[in-house]
Amino acid sequence: MRAALWDGPGKPLRVDRVPDPKPGPRDLLLRVRGCGICGSDLHMSEMPGLRPGLVMGHEFAGEVLEVGRDAEGGWRVGDRVCALPGIGCGHCAACLSGDLMLCPSLVTTGLGQNSGGYAEYVVTGSRETLRLPAAVDYRVGALVEPLAVGLHAVEMAGMRPGQDVLVIGAGPVGVAVALWARFFGARHVVVSDFVAHRRELALRHGATAVIDPAREEVKPAFERITGARPGLVIECVGVPGLIQQCIQLCEPRGTVLVAGVCMKQDTLVPVTAVLKELKLQFVAFYHKRNFELTLDLLGTERIRASGFITDRIGLDALPDAFEALKQPSTQCKVIVEP
């Protein structure tokens, strides 16, 4: 098959031919129909420690081509699916409860172990794969993973209906967080981002107001919009110094939830959070139920996400697009269609 390979930090992805992946007895082989470029991949590509020749890509949807002899779920060739990006042991408490990403024996897909979706084919576990509803095409199917990230973040934040929420960052995760916060009854969902196009996207997908931090200070702007200080701040960027800024923004006894993935050392001044008695919550990944709910709501059109997609490219265009996304841009979600 053709795939985009990672050769090392600072090197662009390289499209080449590699052996087709082989599904195990409980696995499925998919033809990849759409795979999103994720900010985590952009960060990881700059770090040492990954295996040269790795195929990234963990936000994918596709068509079942082969079903393992012991696969669970009644799968058939031709089924339209997406999947969690990992294969668990299937018998630990995490796997049995649907908390797959906490399985001690997890084999990740596109995240450093199994080859991912920047390729023509990918292997998924039959337990970790979910059918796409008829109303969900492959491109939107590739958005289920980042939407599940946002859903899990709002769930872990403990947001109450009627609460005001400040979201820092309007990338794919920030916009997903805004979408879910609004869906679950937030009164005001205020999104702060430097990029005008991203602010506009947030307004189309859940934000009730936006702030340009280059033109006005975030805290007084939030108070002007909502009439109160932010009691729930969700950080969706992942750069050093931002957690401390969120701590300073948050009102006493509020919550700062960190969904941004910062790959560098950071510094906090704990006394600020101590004196405010803040709750500081970190989140990663999702639960299988987050995928299931996302698919149900997309399938019944109670949420819409096609507007997240700002570009579609083929595999040959991936290396250049991947490098371009390492710099600030107007893109939200670029979908690779191998």
Secondary structure as UniProt FT lines:
FT   STRAND          2..6
FT   TURN            9..10
FT   STRAND          14..17
FT   TURN            25..26
FT   STRAND          27..36
FT   HELIX           39..44
FT   TURN            45..46
FT   TURN            48..49
FT   TURN            52..53
FT   STRAND          59..67
FT   TURN            69..70
FT   TURN            77..78
FT   STRAND          80..83
FT   STRAND          86..87
FT   HELIX           93..97
FT   HELIX           100..102
FT   TURN            104..105
FT   STRAND          107..109
FT   STRAND          121..125
FT   TURN            127..128
FT   STRAND          129..131
FT   TURN            134..135
FT   HELIX           138..141
FT   TURN            142..143
FT   HELIX           144..157
FT   TURN            161..162
FT   STRAND          164..168
FT   HELIX           172..183
FT   TURN            184..185
FT   STRAND          188..192
FT   HELIX           196..204
FT   TURN            205..206
FT   STRAND          209..211
FT   TURN            213..215
FT   HELIX           218..226
FT   STRAND          232..235
FT   TURN            240..241
FT   HELIX           242..249
FT   TURN            252..253
FT   STRAND          255..258
FT   HELIX           270..276
FT   STRAND          279..282
FT   HELIX           288..299
FT   TURN            300..301
FT   HELIX           306..308
FT   STRAND          309..313
FT   HELIX           315..317
FT   HELIX           318..324
FT   TURN            325..326
FT   STRAND          333..336
//
